Amino acid sequence: MRIEVDYDKCQSNAVCEGLAPSVFEVRDDGFLYVINENPPEDLHAAVHAAKEQCPTQAISVSD
C-alpha cells in the first residue's frame, strides 16, 4: 500500500488522524503529515476508511 496526499486539497482537519493515528498526524504547525507511507496490512482498513471519509478527498491509496 502506498499513500499520497494532495496537499493543495488538504485542510488538515484531522479526520484521517482520528481513523488511523499511526499513519496520519496533524502537528502543532497545523499541517498534515503522513508518518507511515507504507503501513502494514493490519492498518489497511483504517487507511481506506480515512481515504473515504476525507472531507476534501485529498487522500489517494494504491495497493
C-alpha positions as CSV (number, residue, x, y, z in Angstrom):
1,M,0.0,0.0,0.0
2,R,1.2,3.5,-0.8
3,I,-0.5,6.6,0.5
4,E,-0.4,10.0,-1.2
5,V,-2.0,13.3,0.0
6,D,-2.8,16.2,-2.3
7,Y,-1.7,19.0,0.0
8,D,-3.4,21.6,-2.2
9,K,-6.8,20.0,-1.3
10,C,-5.9,19.0,2.3
11,Q,-7.4,21.2,5.0
12,S,-5.6,19.4,7.9
13,N,-8.9,18.7,9.6
14,A,-7.5,15.5,11.3
15,V,-10.4,13.2,10.2
16,C,-7.7,10.8,8.9
17,E,-5.7,11.1,12.1
18,G,-8.7,10.1,14.1
19,L,-9.2,7.0,12.0
20,A,-5.5,6.0,11.5
21,P,-3.4,7.8,14.1
22,S,-0.3,5.7,13.5
23,V,-0.4,6.7,9.8
24,F,-1.6,10.4,9.8
25,E,-0.7,13.2,12.1
26,V,-1.7,16.9,12.2
27,R,1.1,18.6,14.1
28,D,1.2,21.8,16.1
29,D,2.1,23.7,12.9
30,G,-1.3,22.9,11.6
31,F,-0.1,20.7,8.7
32,L,-0.9,17.0,8.0
33,Y,2.0,14.6,7.9
34,V,1.9,11.0,6.6
35,I,4.1,9.4,9.3
36,N,3.9,5.9,7.7
37,E,3.6,5.9,3.9
38,N,3.7,2.1,3.7
39,P,1.6,0.8,6.6
40,P,1.4,-2.8,7.5
41,E,-1.6,-4.9,6.3
42,D,-3.4,-4.6,9.7
43,L,-3.8,-0.8,9.1
44,H,-5.1,-1.0,5.5
45,A,-8.7,-0.9,6.5
46,A,-8.2,2.2,8.7
47,V,-6.3,3.9,5.8
48,H,-9.1,3.1,3.4
49,A,-11.6,4.5,5.8
50,A,-9.5,7.7,6.2
51,K,-9.5,8.0,2.4
52,E,-13.2,7.5,2.1
53,Q,-14.1,9.9,4.9
54,C,-11.7,12.7,4.0
55,P,-13.9,15.7,3.5
56,T,-11.8,17.1,0.7
57,Q,-10.9,13.8,-0.9
58,A,-7.2,14.7,-0.6
59,I,-6.0,11.1,0.1
60,S,-5.3,8.5,-2.5
61,V,-4.2,5.0,-1.9
62,S,-2.7,2.4,-4.2
63,D,-2.3,-1.2,-3.2
